[in-house]
Amino acid sequence: MAVMPTKCPACGGETRVRALQCPECGTEVQGDFPLSRLAQLSGEHLTFLDAFLRCRGSLKEVGAQLGISYPTARNRLDAMLSALGYAEARDTRTDRLEILMRLKSGEITTNEALNLLQGGLDND
């Protein structure tokens, strides 16, 4: 999925849209248009959002469609919400239970579980 670049390749600044053009008649509108929050999502987040919407919000179905576990789907939803600025404090007890469930199912190793429980990032 092609994603509009949101960062300048030279300086890393935020990009903005300066012109829109109709491919049928050639009419062009120029201005300074900020990108929407959704336009600023990464390709991975957009792929997840597409699956989430097609599955009508069922993380179980999203996981099956993307070939990931339910806890990983939930983590990706949380990451996408955070990227959109909707981050809420997560229940650390729930997070710990999810990590232990992933360990029990063999999805992650003991060392990975320890790293996650000690506050490491999940790079699934």
C-alpha positions, 0 to 999 in steps of 0.5 A: 500500500503506497503511503504519502510521505509525511516527513521531509527526506532532507530535514525530517520536518512534517510535510504538507499538501500544497496543491491538488489536481483533478486528473480529468479536467486538470483543475488545480487548487493550491494552498497549504493543507495539513495532512489528516491524522489518518494520512499520517499513519504508517503503512503498517498502521493503515494495513491494520486499520483496513483489516480492522474495518473489514472485520468490523472491529473483531480483533480475533478476526483481524488476528486470523486475517493478518496471521497474528495472535489476539494479543498482538492484534490488540497491541497493534490497535493500541499502537495505532490509537497512540499514533493517532493521539488517542493513547490512554493508560493501559491496564498493566495487570491486563498487559501482564496477563496477555504476556503470560498467555503469549508465553504459555501458548509458545508465542514468545520465549521466556526471555522475551516475556521477561523483557516485556514484563520489565517494560521492553517493547513488543516488536511483533 
